[in-house]
Amino acid sequence: MEEEQFDEIISSLGMIETNTAWITITHNELEQANQRLHNLEMVMLDNNKLLKRLVELLEKKK
């Protein structure tokens, strides 16, 4: 009986370690995705500024 319980505990510890590693990887992936979204937002803001400037120049040219 004790050996069975010992095996269960070892198995549970392995599952905890696996789950912790998965959570860490998932967290890191989310951080990377968040950074990419932030970078994309910055690019979109820059593009928006450029488009506004282009419209201003085109309106002046009329």
N, C-alpha and C positions, 0 to 999 in steps of 0.2 A: 504494500500500500504506500509506504513512504517513497519508494523508488518511483512509483507512478506519479505521485504528487510532485516529486522533484523534476521529473520529465515534463510535467505540465507547466511548472514554473519556468523552466528553461525555455520551453516552447513559447510561453507568453512573453518572456524577455526578448526573444528573437523577433516576435511580432512587433513589440514596442520599438525595438531598434529599427526594424524595417519601416514602420509607420513614421518614425521620427525622421529618417532619411528622406522618405517620400515628401513629408511636409516641408522639409528644408529645401528640397529641389523645387517643389511647387512654389514656395515663397520666393526663391531666387528667380524663377521664371516670371512670376508676377512682377517682381521689381524691374526686371529687364523689359517686360512688356510695357510697364508704366513709363519707363524712361524713353522707350521708342515712341509712345503716344505723346509724351511731352515734346520730344524732338519734332515730331510731325506737326504738333500744334504751333511750334515756333516757326517752322517752314511755312505753314499756312498763313500765319500772321504776316510774315515777310512778303509772301506772295500777294496778300491782300493790300499791303502798303504799296507794292509795286504797281498793282492794277489801278489803285486810286490815283497814283502819280501819272500813269499812262493816260487815264481818262482826263485828268487836268490838262496834260499837254495837248491831247487831241482837241479838247474844247477850246484851248487858246488858239490853236491852229485854224479853227473855223473862221 
